[in-house]
């Protein structure tokens, strides 16, 4: 039976998995507005396709951060202070992206729309890149001292070849995931081009996944003691990728979307499985690792939080499922609804 510390670690992992699965296709669609769309109408269609969902999807990230703050305050403090620069950039990107969605259609001039289109593109590209960098650094290890303080250099400790490859892998993965979501939400030529671009991106995505997997094996120590589990998870990730490629080729868009989502979900699960029972790994000394024990809140706090979370979670999930059901119809170019 899981202890409360382990339960909350699993819950934080599930929240991040939900965020990357759901907001991942939002990011992909946002990036595709600058890559796939040929004109303003197509950009509007792409934005409308995620209009009812993007803000609710971001709540998963806020909830994950809140869960970390309440259940593992030392993890939260070390992570957010140590990664201050990339996380501030992440916050600014998400703010700019949200503002752009709301402001883009308020003034009908080309310059106005072009400005906000650039913000949407950058605001959709930076978050998966930055979060990929952060997650890669978490399993690689960071200079954390005995006082749980992380004193990392921006270039070297945070930004390095391994973390950059991790960030780029997440960017391309989200883009392909978003393109497959687009095939489920639009019709006509835009749908065909989205599927074709996803198929083209499968090759560079395969290279990035292979490179990141190999670098993870040689650059980190997470395989020590759990090589079998992580190897199996890696094989399942590869299998999901292959199935996604097969389904895309056969134009089974729904199944392909499910498989790209599975690759994302399994990748994030891989990160957390690699961390356990740590939450942050010290590159100075393993004795300075932040663990489920020394980073957690007290037993009473965890108990109260568990009761509250289990009471509210069904309502939150029910609302989100209902919203996807209500807005499940495809978006057409004839639709002038502004989100």
Phi and psi restraints in degrees (value plus and minus 20) as a CYANA .aco file:
   2 UNK   PHI     -90.8   -50.8
   2 UNK   PSI     119.6   159.6
   3 UNK   PHI     -95.5   -55.5
   3 UNK   PSI     147.7   187.7
   4 UNK   PHI     -83.6   -43.6
   4 UNK   PSI     -55.8   -15.8
   5 UNK   PHI     -81.1   -41.1
   5 UNK   PSI     -66.0   -26.0
   6 UNK   PHI     -87.5   -47.5
   6 UNK   PSI     -58.3   -18.3
   7 UNK   PHI     -80.1   -40.1
   7 UNK   PSI     -62.8   -22.8
   8 UNK   PHI     -94.4   -54.4
   8 UNK   PSI     -48.9    -8.9
   9 UNK   PHI     -83.9   -43.9
   9 UNK   PSI     -64.4   -24.4
  10 UNK   PHI     -83.2   -43.2
  10 UNK   PSI     -60.8   -20.8
  11 UNK   PHI     -83.3   -43.3
  11 UNK   PSI     -63.2   -23.2
  12 UNK   PHI     -80.9   -40.9
  12 UNK   PSI     -61.7   -21.7
  13 UNK   PHI     -81.7   -41.7
  13 UNK   PSI     -63.9   -23.9
  14 UNK   PHI     -83.6   -43.6
  14 UNK   PSI     -58.5   -18.5
  15 UNK   PHI     -84.9   -44.9
  15 UNK   PSI     -61.7   -21.7
  16 UNK   PHI     -89.2   -49.2
  16 UNK   PSI     -56.5   -16.5
  17 UNK   PHI     -82.3   -42.3
  17 UNK   PSI     -65.7   -25.7
  18 UNK   PHI     -81.6   -41.6
  18 UNK   PSI     -59.9   -19.9
  19 UNK   PHI     -83.2   -43.2
  19 UNK   PSI     -69.9   -29.9
  20 UNK   PHI     -87.0   -47.0
  20 UNK   PSI     -55.2   -15.2
  21 UNK   PHI     -86.4   -46.4
  21 UNK   PSI     -67.2   -27.2
  22 UNK   PHI    -102.5   -62.5
  22 UNK   PSI     -72.1   -32.1
  23 UNK   PHI     -93.9   -53.9
  23 UNK   PSI     -38.8     1.2
  24 UNK   PHI     -79.6   -39.6
  24 UNK   PSI     -64.6   -24.6
  25 UNK   PHI     -93.0   -53.0
  25 UNK   PSI     -47.5    -7.5
  26 UNK   PHI     -81.8   -41.8
  26 UNK   PSI     -66.9   -26.9
  27 UNK   PHI     -80.8   -40.8
  27 UNK   PSI     -62.1   -22.1
  28 UNK   PHI     -82.3   -42.3
  28 UNK   PSI     -63.3   -23.3
  29 UNK   PHI     -85.7   -45.7
  29 UNK   PSI     -59.9   -19.9
  30 UNK   PHI     -80.9   -40.9
  30 UNK   PSI     -62.8   -22.8
  31 UNK   PHI     -86.1   -46.1
  31 UNK   PSI     -56.0   -16.0
  32 UNK   PHI     -89.4   -49.4
  32 UNK   PSI     -38.2     1.8
  33 UNK   PHI     -84.0   -44.0
  33 UNK   PSI     -46.7    -6.7
  34 UNK   PHI    -118.4   -78.4
  34 UNK   PSI     -27.3    12.7
  35 UNK   PHI    -135.0   -95.0
  35 UNK   PSI     -64.0   -24.0
  36 UNK   PHI    -112.0   -72.0
  36 UNK   PSI     -62.6   -22.6
  37 UNK   PHI     -87.6   -47.6
  37 UNK   PSI     117.2   157.2
  38 UNK   PHI    -117.1   -77.1
  38 UNK   PSI     -41.0    -1.0
  39 UNK   PHI    -171.6  -131.6
  39 UNK   PSI     158.4   198.4
  40 UNK   PHI     -84.2   -44.2
  40 UNK   PSI     -56.4   -16.4
  41 UNK   PHI     -82.8   -42.8
  41 UNK   PSI     -63.5   -23.5
  42 UNK   PHI     -87.9   -47.9
  42 UNK   PSI     -56.0   -16.0
  43 UNK   PHI     -84.0   -44.0
  43 UNK   PSI     -58.8   -18.8
  44 UNK   PHI     -85.2   -45.2
  44 UNK   PSI     -59.1   -19.1
  45 UNK   PHI     -83.6   -43.6
  45 UNK   PSI     -64.2   -24.2
  46 UNK   PHI     -83.1   -43.1
  46 UNK   PSI     -62.7   -22.7
  47 UNK   PHI     -85.2   -45.2
  47 UNK   PSI     -61.5   -21.5
  48 UNK   PHI     -83.1   -43.1
  48 UNK   PSI     -49.0    -9.0
  49 UNK   PHI     -85.6   -45.6
  49 UNK   PSI     -46.6    -6.6
  50 UNK   PHI    -131.0   -91.0
  50 UNK   PSI     -17.4    22.6
  51 UNK   PHI     -71.5   -31.5
  51 UNK   PSI     -65.5   -25.5
  52 UNK   PHI     -98.0   -58.0
  52 UNK   PSI     -26.2    13.8
  53 UNK   PHI    -137.7   -97.7
  53 UNK   PSI     -52.1   -12.1
  54 UNK   PHI     -80.0   -40.0
  54 UNK   PSI     -60.7   -20.7
  55 UNK   PHI     -90.2   -50.2
  55 UNK   PSI     -57.2   -17.2
  56 UNK   PHI     -87.3   -47.3
  56 UNK   PSI     -55.0   -15.0
  57 UNK   PHI     -84.8   -44.8
  57 UNK   PSI     -54.1   -14.1
  58 UNK   PHI     -87.4   -47.4
  58 UNK   PSI     -42.4    -2.4
  59 UNK   PHI     -80.4   -40.4
  59 UNK   PSI     -49.2    -9.2
  60 UNK   PHI     -80.6   -40.6
  60 UNK   PSI     -57.6   -17.6
  61 UNK   PHI     -89.3   -49.3
  61 UNK   PSI     -63.3   -23.3
  62 UNK   PHI     -82.3   -42.3
  62 UNK   PSI     -60.7   -20.7
  63 UNK   PHI     -87.2   -47.2
  63 UNK   PSI     -59.5   -19.5
  64 UNK   PHI     -81.6   -41.6
  64 UNK   PSI     -64.8   -24.8
  65 UNK   PHI     -83.0   -43.0
  65 UNK   PSI     -61.4   -21.4
  66 UNK   PHI     -84.1   -44.1
  66 UNK   PSI     -59.5   -19.5
  67 UNK   PHI     -85.0   -45.0
  67 UNK   PSI     -60.2   -20.2
  68 UNK   PHI     -82.9   -42.9
  68 UNK   PSI     -63.3   -23.3
  69 UNK   PHI     -81.7   -41.7
  69 UNK   PSI     -63.0   -23.0
  70 UNK   PHI    -100.6   -60.6
  70 UNK   PSI     -61.5   -21.5
  71 UNK   PHI    -108.4   -68.4
  71 UNK   PSI     -54.7   -14.7
  72 UNK   PHI    -152.9  -112.9
  72 UNK   PSI      51.5    91.5
  73 UNK   PHI     -80.6   -40.6
  73 UNK   PSI     -54.6   -14.6
  74 UNK   PHI     -89.8   -49.8
  74 UNK   PSI     -55.7   -15.7
  75 UNK   PHI     -82.7   -42.7
  75 UNK   PSI     -68.2   -28.2
  76 UNK   PHI     -79.6   -39.6
  76 UNK   PSI     -66.4   -26.4
  77 UNK   PHI     -84.6   -44.6
  77 UNK   PSI     -66.0   -26.0
  78 UNK   PHI     -87.6   -47.6
  78 UNK   PSI     -63.4   -23.4
  79 UNK   PHI     -84.5   -44.5
  79 UNK   PSI     -70.0   -30.0
  80 UNK   PHI     -95.0   -55.0
  80 UNK   PSI     -48.5    -8.5
  81 UNK   PHI     -99.2   -59.2
  81 UNK   PSI     -59.6   -19.6
  82 UNK   PHI     -89.4   -49.4
  82 UNK   PSI     -55.7   -15.7
  83 UNK   PHI    -122.4   -82.4
  83 UNK   PSI      15.8    55.8
  84 UNK   PHI     -76.2   -36.2
  84 UNK   PSI     -68.8   -28.8
  85 UNK   PHI     -83.9   -43.9
  85 UNK   PSI     -74.6   -34.6
  86 UNK   PHI     -83.0   -43.0
  86 UNK   PSI     -53.2   -13.2
  87 UNK   PHI     -94.8   -54.8
  87 UNK   PSI     -52.0   -12.0
  88 UNK   PHI     -86.4   -46.4
  88 UNK   PSI     -62.0   -22.0
  89 UNK   PHI     -81.1   -41.1
  89 UNK   PSI     -59.6   -19.6
  90 UNK   PHI     -80.7   -40.7
  90 UNK   PSI     -66.3   -26.3
  91 UNK   PHI     -82.4   -42.4
  91 UNK   PSI     -64.7   -24.7
  92 UNK   PHI     -83.5   -43.5
  92 UNK   PSI     -58.3   -18.3
  93 UNK   PHI     -84.6   -44.6
  93 UNK   PSI     -62.9   -22.9
  94 UNK   PHI     -88.0   -48.0
  94 UNK   PSI     -58.5   -18.5
  95 UNK   PHI     -84.7   -44.7
  95 UNK   PSI     -68.8   -28.8
  96 UNK   PHI     -80.2   -40.2
  96 UNK   PSI     -60.1   -20.1
  97 UNK   PHI     -83.5   -43.5
  97 UNK   PSI     -64.9   -24.9
  98 UNK   PHI     -84.6   -44.6
  98 UNK   PSI     -62.8   -22.8
  99 UNK   PHI     -82.4   -42.4
  99 UNK   PSI     -61.3   -21.3
 100 UNK   PHI     -82.8   -42.8
 100 UNK   PSI     -61.0   -21.0
 101 UNK   PHI     -79.0   -39.0
 101 UNK   PSI     -58.8   -18.8
 102 UNK   PHI     -99.6   -59.6
 102 UNK   PSI     -55.4   -15.4
 103 UNK   PHI    -111.2   -71.2
 103 UNK   PSI     -41.7    -1.7
 104 UNK   PHI     -74.0   -34.0
 104 UNK   PSI     -63.1   -23.1
 105 UNK   PHI    -112.2   -72.2
 105 UNK   PSI     -11.2    28.8
 106 UNK   PHI    -100.0   -60.0
 106 UNK   PSI     -46.0    -6.0
 107 UNK   PHI    -148.9  -108.9
 107 UNK   PSI     108.7   148.7
 108 UNK   PHI    -113.1   -73.1
 108 UNK   PSI      42.0    82.0
 109 UNK   PHI    -147.0  -107.0
 109 UNK   PSI     130.0   170.0
 110 UNK   PHI     -83.7   -43.7
 110 UNK   PSI     -62.2   -22.2
 111 UNK   PHI     -84.2   -44.2
 111 UNK   PSI     -62.1   -22.1
 112 UNK   PHI     -80.6   -40.6
 112 UNK   PSI     -70.1   -30.1
 113 UNK   PHI     -86.2   -46.2
 113 UNK   PSI     -58.9   -18.9
 114 UNK   PHI     -82.9   -42.9
 114 UNK   PSI     -59.8   -19.8
 115 UNK   PHI     -79.8   -39.8
 115 UNK   PSI     -69.1   -29.1
 116 UNK   PHI     -92.1   -52.1
 116 UNK   PSI     -47.1    -7.1
 117 UNK   PHI     -84.2   -44.2
 117 UNK   PSI     -59.3   -19.3
 118 UNK   PHI     -84.1   -44.1
 118 UNK   PSI     -61.6   -21.6
 119 UNK   PHI     -83.6   -43.6
 119 UNK   PSI     -61.3   -21.3
 120 UNK   PHI     -81.4   -41.4
 120 UNK   PSI     -64.4   -24.4
 121 UNK   PHI     -83.5   -43.5
 121 UNK   PSI     -70.9   -30.9
 122 UNK   PHI     -85.4   -45.4
 122 UNK   PSI     -61.2   -21.2
 123 UNK   PHI     -88.5   -48.5
 123 UNK   PSI     -36.6     3.4
 124 UNK   PHI    -114.9   -74.9
 124 UNK   PSI     -46.2    -6.2
 125 UNK   PHI    -103.5   -63.5
 125 UNK   PSI     -61.9   -21.9
 126 UNK   PHI     -84.4   -44.4
 126 UNK   PSI     -64.5   -24.5
 127 UNK   PHI     -77.4   -37.4
 127 UNK   PSI     -70.1   -30.1
 128 UNK   PHI     -85.0   -45.0
 128 UNK   PSI     -52.5   -12.5
 129 UNK   PHI     -84.5   -44.5
 129 UNK   PSI     -69.5   -29.5
 130 UNK   PHI     -87.6   -47.6
 130 UNK   PSI     -62.4   -22.4
 131 UNK   PHI     -87.8   -47.8
 131 UNK   PSI     -55.3   -15.3
 132 UNK   PHI     -82.0   -42.0
 132 UNK   PSI     -61.1   -21.1
 133 UNK   PHI     -82.2   -42.2
 133 UNK   PSI     -65.8   -25.8
 134 UNK   PHI     -83.5   -43.5
 134 UNK   PSI     -66.9   -26.9
 135 UNK   PHI     -85.3   -45.3
 135 UNK   PSI     -58.2   -18.2
 136 UNK   PHI     -82.7   -42.7
 136 UNK   PSI     -61.9   -21.9
 137 UNK   PHI     -85.6   -45.6
 137 UNK   PSI     -53.4   -13.4
 138 UNK   PHI     -81.0   -41.0
 138 UNK   PSI     -61.3   -21.3
 139 UNK   PHI    -107.8   -67.8
 139 UNK   PSI     -37.0     3.0
 140 UNK   PHI     -97.6   -57.6
 140 UNK   PSI     -53.1   -13.1
 141 UNK   PHI      88.3   128.3
 141 UNK   PSI     125.3   165.3
 142 UNK   PHI    -157.2  -117.2
 142 UNK   PSI     135.9   175.9
 143 UNK   PHI     -92.5   -52.5
 143 UNK   PSI      65.8   105.8
 144 UNK   PHI    -127.8   -87.8
 144 UNK   PSI     107.7   147.7
 145 UNK   PHI    -114.5   -74.5
 145 UNK   PSI    -192.9  -152.9
 146 UNK   PHI     -85.1   -45.1
 146 UNK   PSI     -46.4    -6.4
 147 UNK   PHI    -106.0   -66.0
 147 UNK   PSI      -9.1    30.9
 148 UNK   PHI      45.7    85.7
 148 UNK   PSI       6.2    46.2
 149 UNK   PHI    -120.9   -80.9
 149 UNK   PSI     112.2   152.2
 150 UNK   PHI    -121.6   -81.6
 150 UNK   PSI      97.5   137.5
 151 UNK   PHI    -136.7   -96.7
 151 UNK   PSI      59.7    99.7
 152 UNK   PHI    -125.0   -85.0
 152 UNK   PSI     121.4   161.4
 153 UNK   PHI     -99.6   -59.6
 153 UNK   PSI     127.3   167.3
 154 UNK   PHI     -86.0   -46.0
 154 UNK   PSI     -68.1   -28.1
 155 UNK   PHI    -118.0   -78.0
 155 UNK   PSI      94.8   134.8
 156 UNK   PHI     104.9   144.9
 156 UNK   PSI     -85.4   -45.4
 157 UNK   PHI    -102.3   -62.3
 157 UNK   PSI     -65.6   -25.6
 158 UNK   PHI    -111.5   -71.5
 158 UNK   PSI     -75.3   -35.3
 159 UNK   PHI    -118.9   -78.9
 159 UNK   PSI      90.7   130.7
 160 UNK   PHI    -166.3  -126.3
 160 UNK   PSI     154.8   194.8
 161 UNK   PHI     -77.8   -37.8
 161 UNK   PSI     -63.7   -23.7
 162 UNK   PHI     -83.8   -43.8
 162 UNK   PSI     -67.6   -27.6
 163 UNK   PHI     -88.8   -48.8
 163 UNK   PSI     -54.3   -14.3
 164 UNK   PHI     -85.7   -45.7
 164 UNK   PSI     -62.5   -22.5
 165 UNK   PHI     -81.9   -41.9
 165 UNK   PSI     -60.2   -20.2
 166 UNK   PHI     -81.7   -41.7
 166 UNK   PSI     -62.8   -22.8
 167 UNK   PHI     -85.1   -45.1
 167 UNK   PSI     -64.2   -24.2
 168 UNK   PHI     -85.4   -45.4
 168 UNK   PSI     -57.1   -17.1
 169 UNK   PHI     -80.6   -40.6
 169 UNK   PSI     -63.3   -23.3
 170 UNK   PHI     -87.0   -47.0
 170 UNK   PSI     -56.9   -16.9
 171 UNK   PHI     -82.5   -42.5
 171 UNK   PSI     -70.9   -30.9
 172 UNK   PHI     -87.0   -47.0
 172 UNK   PSI     -57.7   -17.7
 173 UNK   PHI     -82.8   -42.8
 173 UNK   PSI     -64.4   -24.4
 174 UNK   PHI     -85.0   -45.0
 174 UNK   PSI     -56.8   -16.8
 175 UNK   PHI     -84.2   -44.2
 175 UNK   PSI     -65.4   -25.4
 176 UNK   PHI     -84.7   -44.7
 176 UNK   PSI     -61.8   -21.8
 177 UNK   PHI     -80.3   -40.3
 177 UNK   PSI     -62.4   -22.4
 178 UNK   PHI     -87.2   -47.2
 178 UNK   PSI     -58.1   -18.1
 179 UNK   PHI     -84.2   -44.2
 179 UNK   PSI     -57.8   -17.8
 180 UNK   PHI     -91.0   -51.0
 180 UNK   PSI     -52.9   -12.9
 181 UNK   PHI     -84.2   -44.2
 181 UNK   PSI     -58.8   -18.8
 182 UNK   PHI     -80.5   -40.5
 182 UNK   PSI     -59.6   -19.6
 183 UNK   PHI     -83.2   -43.2
 183 UNK   PSI     -44.2    -4.2
 184 UNK   PHI    -107.3   -67.3
 184 UNK   PSI     -33.7     6.3
 185 UNK   PHI    -133.5   -93.5
 185 UNK   PSI     -35.4     4.6
 186 UNK   PHI    -144.2  -104.2
 186 UNK   PSI     155.3   195.3
 187 UNK   PHI    -150.6  -110.6
 187 UNK   PSI     154.2   194.2
 188 UNK   PHI      51.5    91.5
 188 UNK   PSI    -169.1  -129.1
 189 UNK   PHI     -83.4   -43.4
 189 UNK   PSI     -55.1   -15.1
 190 UNK   PHI     -83.2   -43.2
 190 UNK   PSI     -60.3   -20.3
 191 UNK   PHI     -83.7   -43.7
 191 UNK   PSI     -64.2   -24.2
 192 UNK   PHI     -82.8   -42.8
 192 UNK   PSI     -64.7   -24.7
 193 UNK   PHI     -88.3   -48.3
 193 UNK   PSI     -53.7   -13.7
 194 UNK   PHI     -84.3   -44.3
 194 UNK   PSI     -63.6   -23.6
 195 UNK   PHI     -85.0   -45.0
 195 UNK   PSI     -61.1   -21.1
 196 UNK   PHI     -86.0   -46.0
 196 UNK   PSI     -62.3   -22.3
 197 UNK   PHI     -86.0   -46.0
 197 UNK   PSI     -58.9   -18.9
 198 UNK   PHI     -79.9   -39.9
 198 UNK   PSI     -60.6   -20.6
 199 UNK   PHI     -85.6   -45.6
 199 UNK   PSI     -59.2   -19.2
 200 UNK   PHI     -84.7   -44.7
 200 UNK   PSI     -56.5   -16.5
 201 UNK   PHI     -98.1   -58.1
 201 UNK   PSI     -29.0    11.0
 202 UNK   PHI     -82.9   -42.9
 202 UNK   PSI     -56.9   -16.9
 203 UNK   PHI     -85.2   -45.2
 203 UNK   PSI     -74.0   -34.0
 204 UNK   PHI     -82.4   -42.4
 204 UNK   PSI     -52.0   -12.0
 205 UNK   PHI     -84.6   -44.6
 205 UNK   PSI     -61.1   -21.1
 206 UNK   PHI     -81.5   -41.5
 206 UNK   PSI     -61.8   -21.8
 207 UNK   PHI     -82.5   -42.5
 207 UNK   PSI     -64.7   -24.7
 208 UNK   PHI     -85.2   -45.2
 208 UNK   PSI     -63.8   -23.8
 209 UNK   PHI     -82.4   -42.4
 209 UNK   PSI     -63.9   -23.9
 210 UNK   PHI     -83.4   -43.4
 210 UNK   PSI     -64.3   -24.3
 211 UNK   PHI     -84.3   -44.3
 211 UNK   PSI     -63.9   -23.9
 212 UNK   PHI     -87.3   -47.3
 212 UNK   PSI     -58.6   -18.6
 213 UNK   PHI     -83.2   -43.2
 213 UNK   PSI     -64.4   -24.4
 214 UNK   PHI     -85.1   -45.1
 214 UNK   PSI     -62.6   -22.6
 215 UNK   PHI     -86.9   -46.9
 215 UNK   PSI     -54.8   -14.8
 216 UNK   PHI     -82.4   -42.4
 216 UNK   PSI     -59.3   -19.3
 217 UNK   PHI     -85.4   -45.4
 217 UNK   PSI     -60.8   -20.8
 218 UNK   PHI    -111.3   -71.3
 218 UNK   PSI     -46.4    -6.4
 219 UNK   PHI    -112.4   -72.4
 219 UNK   PSI     -37.0     3.0
 220 UNK   PHI    -142.9  -102.9
 220 UNK   PSI     149.4   189.4
 221 UNK   PHI    -129.2   -89.2
 221 UNK   PSI      -6.1    33.9
 222 UNK   PHI     -90.4   -50.4
 222 UNK   PSI     -37.4     2.6
 223 UNK   PHI     -99.4   -59.4
 223 UNK   PSI     -31.9     8.1
 224 UNK   PHI     -88.9   -48.9
 224 UNK   PSI      99.0   139.0
 225 UNK   PHI      66.3   106.3
 225 UNK   PSI     -31.0     9.0
 226 UNK   PHI    -163.0  -123.0
 226 UNK   PSI      12.3    52.3
 227 UNK   PHI     -79.8   -39.8
 227 UNK   PSI     -60.2   -20.2
 228 UNK   PHI     -83.4   -43.4
 228 UNK   PSI     -69.8   -29.8
 229 UNK   PHI     -79.6   -39.6
 229 UNK   PSI     -69.5   -29.5
 230 UNK   PHI     -89.2   -49.2
 230 UNK   PSI     -52.9   -12.9
 231 UNK   PHI     -86.4   -46.4
 231 UNK   PSI     -62.6   -22.6
 232 UNK   PHI     -82.7   -42.7
 232 UNK   PSI     -63.4   -23.4
 233 UNK   PHI     -81.9   -41.9
 233 UNK   PSI     -60.3   -20.3
 234 UNK   PHI     -83.0   -43.0
 234 UNK   PSI     -60.1   -20.1
 235 UNK   PHI     -86.2   -46.2
 235 UNK   PSI     -56.9   -16.9
 236 UNK   PHI     -87.3   -47.3
 236 UNK   PSI     -57.9   -17.9
 237 UNK   PHI     -80.4   -40.4
 237 UNK   PSI     -66.0   -26.0
 238 UNK   PHI     -82.1   -42.1
 238 UNK   PSI     -61.1   -21.1
 239 UNK   PHI     -83.2   -43.2
 239 UNK   PSI     -61.1   -21.1
 240 UNK   PHI     -85.1   -45.1
 240 UNK   PSI     -58.2   -18.2
 241 UNK   PHI     -83.1   -43.1
 241 UNK   PSI     -66.0   -26.0
 242 UNK   PHI     -81.6   -41.6
 242 UNK   PSI     -62.6   -22.6
 243 UNK   PHI     -84.2   -44.2
 243 UNK   PSI     -58.4   -18.4
 244 UNK   PHI     -80.4   -40.4
 244 UNK   PSI     -63.8   -23.8
 245 UNK   PHI     -82.6   -42.6
 245 UNK   PSI     -61.4   -21.4
 246 UNK   PHI     -84.3   -44.3
 246 UNK   PSI     -65.2   -25.2
 247 UNK   PHI     -87.8   -47.8
 247 UNK   PSI     -55.8   -15.8
 248 UNK   PHI     -83.8   -43.8
 248 UNK   PSI     -63.9   -23.9
 249 UNK   PHI     -82.6   -42.6
 249 UNK   PSI     -53.1   -13.1
 250 UNK   PHI    -111.6   -71.6
 250 UNK   PSI     -14.8    25.2
 251 UNK   PHI      40.1    80.1
 251 UNK   PSI      12.9    52.9
 252 UNK   PHI    -113.5   -73.5
 252 UNK   PSI      56.0    96.0
 253 UNK   PHI     -82.9   -42.9
 253 UNK   PSI     -59.7   -19.7
 254 UNK   PHI     -82.8   -42.8
 254 UNK   PSI     -65.8   -25.8
 255 UNK   PHI     -86.7   -46.7
 255 UNK   PSI     -58.1   -18.1
 256 UNK   PHI     -83.4   -43.4
 256 UNK   PSI     -62.4   -22.4
 257 UNK   PHI     -81.4   -41.4
 257 UNK   PSI     -62.0   -22.0
 258 UNK   PHI     -81.5   -41.5
 258 UNK   PSI     -58.2   -18.2
 259 UNK   PHI     -93.5   -53.5
 259 UNK   PSI     -59.4   -19.4
 260 UNK   PHI     -84.8   -44.8
 260 UNK   PSI     -57.0   -17.0
 261 UNK   PHI     -85.2   -45.2
 261 UNK   PSI     -57.2   -17.2
 262 UNK   PHI     -84.7   -44.7
 262 UNK   PSI     -58.7   -18.7
 263 UNK   PHI     -80.7   -40.7
 263 UNK   PSI     -64.4   -24.4
 264 UNK   PHI     -83.3   -43.3
 264 UNK   PSI     -70.3   -30.3
 265 UNK   PHI     -80.5   -40.5
 265 UNK   PSI     -64.4   -24.4
 266 UNK   PHI     -88.2   -48.2
 266 UNK   PSI     -53.2   -13.2
 267 UNK   PHI     -85.3   -45.3
 267 UNK   PSI     -64.7   -24.7
 268 UNK   PHI     -86.5   -46.5
 268 UNK   PSI     -60.1   -20.1
 269 UNK   PHI     -80.7   -40.7
 269 UNK   PSI     -57.0   -17.0
 270 UNK   PHI     -80.4   -40.4
 270 UNK   PSI     -64.0   -24.0
 271 UNK   PHI     -77.9   -37.9
 271 UNK   PSI     -69.1   -29.1
 272 UNK   PHI     -90.4   -50.4
 272 UNK   PSI     -55.5   -15.5
 273 UNK   PHI     -84.3   -44.3
 273 UNK   PSI     -56.0   -16.0
 274 UNK   PHI     -88.4   -48.4
 274 UNK   PSI     -53.2   -13.2
 275 UNK   PHI     -93.8   -53.8
 275 UNK   PSI     -62.4   -22.4
 276 UNK   PHI     -72.9   -32.9
 276 UNK   PSI     115.3   155.3
 277 UNK   PHI    -110.8   -70.8
 277 UNK   PSI      -4.5    35.5
 278 UNK   PHI    -108.7   -68.7
 278 UNK   PSI     142.2   182.2
 279 UNK   PHI    -135.7   -95.7
 279 UNK   PSI     -44.4    -4.4
 280 UNK   PHI    -166.3  -126.3
 280 UNK   PSI     119.9   159.9
 281 UNK   PHI    -125.2   -85.2
 281 UNK   PSI     109.9   149.9
 282 UNK   PHI    -107.9   -67.9
 282 UNK   PSI     111.0   151.0
 283 UNK   PHI    -105.4   -65.4
 283 UNK   PSI     -26.2    13.8
 284 UNK   PHI    -104.0   -64.0
 284 UNK   PSI     -71.2   -31.2
 285 UNK   PHI    -179.1  -139.1
 285 UNK   PSI     114.6   154.6
 286 UNK   PHI     -80.9   -40.9
 286 UNK   PSI     -44.0    -4.0
 287 UNK   PHI     -86.0   -46.0
 287 UNK   PSI     -38.1     1.9
 288 UNK   PHI    -115.4   -75.4
 288 UNK   PSI     -15.7    24.3
 289 UNK   PHI     -77.6   -37.6
 289 UNK   PSI     123.0   163.0
 290 UNK   PHI    -106.4   -66.4
 290 UNK   PSI     106.2   146.2
 291 UNK   PHI    -138.2   -98.2
 291 UNK   PSI     155.7   195.7
 292 UNK   PHI     -82.5   -42.5
 292 UNK   PSI     -39.6     0.4
 293 UNK   PHI    -111.4   -71.4
 293 UNK   PSI     -75.0   -35.0
 294 UNK   PHI     -99.6   -59.6
 294 UNK   PSI     -29.5    10.5
 295 UNK   PHI    -121.7   -81.7
 295 UNK   PSI     -23.7    16.3
 296 UNK   PHI    -112.1   -72.1
 296 UNK   PSI     141.1   181.1
 297 UNK   PHI     -94.6   -54.6
 297 UNK   PSI     155.6   195.6
 298 UNK   PHI     -91.0   -51.0
 298 UNK   PSI     141.2   181.2
 299 UNK   PHI     -77.2   -37.2
 299 UNK   PSI     -59.8   -19.8
 300 UNK   PHI     -85.4   -45.4
 300 UNK   PSI     -63.2   -23.2
 301 UNK   PHI     -81.3   -41.3
 301 UNK   PSI     -62.8   -22.8
 302 UNK   PHI     -85.5   -45.5
 302 UNK   PSI     -57.0   -17.0
 303 UNK   PHI     -84.9   -44.9
 303 UNK   PSI     -67.6   -27.6
 304 UNK   PHI     -81.9   -41.9
 304 UNK   PSI     -64.1   -24.1
 305 UNK   PHI     -82.0   -42.0
 305 UNK   PSI     -57.3   -17.3
 306 UNK   PHI     -84.4   -44.4
 306 UNK   PSI     -63.0   -23.0
 307 UNK   PHI     -82.6   -42.6
 307 UNK   PSI     -65.0   -25.0
 308 UNK   PHI     -85.7   -45.7
 308 UNK   PSI     -64.0   -24.0
 309 UNK   PHI     -84.0   -44.0
 309 UNK   PSI     -64.9   -24.9
 310 UNK   PHI     -88.1   -48.1
 310 UNK   PSI     -45.2    -5.2
 311 UNK   PHI     -96.8   -56.8
 311 UNK   PSI     -57.5   -17.5
 312 UNK   PHI    -112.3   -72.3
 312 UNK   PSI     -45.4    -5.4
 313 UNK   PHI     -76.5   -36.5
 313 UNK   PSI     -63.5   -23.5
 314 UNK   PHI     -79.2   -39.2
 314 UNK   PSI     -55.7   -15.7
 315 UNK   PHI     -89.8   -49.8
 315 UNK   PSI     -61.0   -21.0
 316 UNK   PHI     -84.0   -44.0
 316 UNK   PSI     -68.1   -28.1
 317 UNK   PHI     -84.8   -44.8
 317 UNK   PSI     -59.7   -19.7
 318 UNK   PHI     -81.4   -41.4
 318 UNK   PSI     -62.3   -22.3
 319 UNK   PHI     -84.0   -44.0
 319 UNK   PSI     -63.3   -23.3
 320 UNK   PHI     -87.7   -47.7
 320 UNK   PSI     -60.4   -20.4
 321 UNK   PHI     -82.1   -42.1
 321 UNK   PSI     -60.4   -20.4
 322 UNK   PHI     -83.8   -43.8
 322 UNK   PSI     -60.7   -20.7
 323 UNK   PHI     -85.3   -45.3
 323 UNK   PSI     -57.9   -17.9
 324 UNK   PHI     -88.0   -48.0
 324 UNK   PSI     -54.1   -14.1
 325 UNK   PHI     -88.2   -48.2
 325 UNK   PSI     -63.4   -23.4
 326 UNK   PHI     -84.6   -44.6
 326 UNK   PSI     -59.7   -19.7
 327 UNK   PHI    -125.1   -85.1
 327 UNK   PSI      18.4    58.4
 328 UNK   PHI    -103.8   -63.8
 328 UNK   PSI     -32.9     7.1
 329 UNK   PHI     -92.2   -52.2
 329 UNK   PSI     134.6   174.6
 330 UNK   PHI     -90.0   -50.0
 330 UNK   PSI     135.3   175.3
 331 UNK   PHI    -119.3   -79.3
 331 UNK   PSI     112.2   152.2
 332 UNK   PHI    -131.5   -91.5
 332 UNK   PSI     139.9   179.9
 333 UNK   PHI     -84.5   -44.5
 333 UNK   PSI     -43.7    -3.7
 334 UNK   PHI     -93.8   -53.8
 334 UNK   PSI     -34.5     5.5
 335 UNK   PHI     -96.8   -56.8
 335 UNK   PSI     107.2   147.2
 336 UNK   PHI    -130.0   -90.0
 336 UNK   PSI      -4.4    35.6
 337 UNK   PHI     -88.6   -48.6
 337 UNK   PSI     109.7   149.7
 338 UNK   PHI    -121.6   -81.6
 338 UNK   PSI     103.7   143.7
